[in-house]
Amino acid sequence: MIFVDGVPFTTHSSSSTSQPQGMDILIALLGNPSLVSASNSLKANPERRFSDSEETSPERSKCVYIFQREYATVDPAIVDFVGTDEATTCVGIVIRNQKTG
């Protein structure tokens, strides 16, 4: 099930089956005003690059790197950044609970 703004996302399928197909769902999601706005907001943010420097110490480093087939649950008071890279044919997703951080 897909939730958008805390509400289950539904679509009115134009296909002959009663269940919406993948393409119907994708088209409906791409046209959802809330998702379009969030996407535009994300794209408007400048890219920030992070690298390890000589000034960095384990006490100051608050990053978690996620590899393929891994997940992490983190406390925002302890971890500043969660990231992954090289997702050429994979998907990386971050879910943030707005109530707990």
N, C-alpha and C positions, 0 to 999 in steps of 0.2 A: 504494500500500500504506500502511496506517495502522499505526503502532507505538504501543503503550501500554506504558510501563515497559520499553522496549527490546525488546519482543517483538511480532512481527506480530500484529495484531488479527484474529481470526476470529469469525464468527458462524454459528450454525446457523440457516439460513434456513427460515422456515415457508412460503415461497412455493413454487409448483409448479416453478419453474426451479431449476437446480442452482446458479446464481450468486445470492447475496443481492442484493436490490434496495436502493435508497437508503433507503427507510423502514425496512427490516429492520436495516440497518447503524446508522442513527440511533438507533433504539430500543435496540439492543444497547449502543451507546456511552453513551447516557443512563443506562443501568442498570449500567454498569461501576463497581464500588466505588472503584477507584483514581481514575477521572476525576471521580466524584461528590465524593470527598474533596478533590481538588485544586480543583474548582469552588467548593465551600463555603469552602475556605481563602482563595481569591481574593476571593470575595464578602465575607468577613469583614474584609478589609483596608480601612481608611478611605481615602476618595478623597483624593488629593493633587493640588493644582493648582500649576502652575509658570508663572511669567510673567517676562518680562524686566524688570529694574529698572535704575535709574540706577547702582546699585552694581556691576552686572555688567560685566565687561570680557571681550574676546575671549580673554584668557589664562585666565580662570577658567571660561568657558563650555565645558562638555563635553557638549553635546547634539547629537544628529543627528535631523533631521526627515525623515520619509519621505513623499513625495507619492504620489499614485496612480500605479500601474504602475512603481514603483521598489522597489529592495531595497538593503540595506546589509549589509556584513560589517564588524563593528567589533571593536576590541581593548578589552576592559574596563579595561585600564590607562590608556587614553586617553579613552574615552567613558563618561560616567556614565549618561546616559539616551538611549534611542532611542524616538521616538514619532511618532504621526500623529494626525489628528483628522478630524472630519466624515466618518466612515465610515457614512453613512446607509444606503446600499445596497451598500457594499463590505465587504470583510473585511480586517482587519489581523491579522497573525500574527507572533509572535516565537518564534524557535527558539533555544534556548540549549544549547550543548554543555557538559555538566557536567564533562567532562574538560579542556576547554581554556578554559572561562570563558564 
